[in-house]
Each structure stands twice: as structure tokens, then as C-alpha cells.
Amino acid sequence: MARNKSRIEQAVSWLFTICRIVVGIVVIKTGFDLARGAGSFAFYTSDNIMTGVFVMVIGVYFVFSSITRQFFEDE
């Protein structure tokens, strides 16, 4: 019985990891659109590209922290 529970816990853990990766990719895409001034941000009047780069860095952090949490959680 404990073995099935551990498999269920692993499946839920992977599901959350995939969700975090998807959120990170969406944040990266949003930062890219913000930096380019395209998409939803087409009429955004800021000329500072660093805001988009900052949002992309946050997205990259989401992706890599979820991956490292999944693989190095037990250590």
C-alpha cells in the first residue's frame, strides 16, 4: 500500500513541476512580448527594454527552480 502512495505522490509532484514549467514559459513569453512591444503590450508606451528582460529572467527562474526542486528534493 505504501508503494502505491509513493507513486501517487510522485505523479502529483511531477504534475506540479510541469505546471510550474508551463507558468515559467508563459512568463518568459510575456516578458519577450513586453520587451518587443508586441502582442498585448503593443500600445505600452515604455521604451525601456529592461522591464521585459526582467520578466523573462523571472520566468527562467520559475522553470529552473521547478526542475531543480524535482530532481534534487531528496538530497
Secondary structure, DSSP 8 states (H G I E B T S, - for coil): -HHHHHHHHHHHHHHHHHHHHHHHHHHHHHHHHHHHT-GGGTT-----THHHHHHHHHHHHHHHHHHHHHHSS--
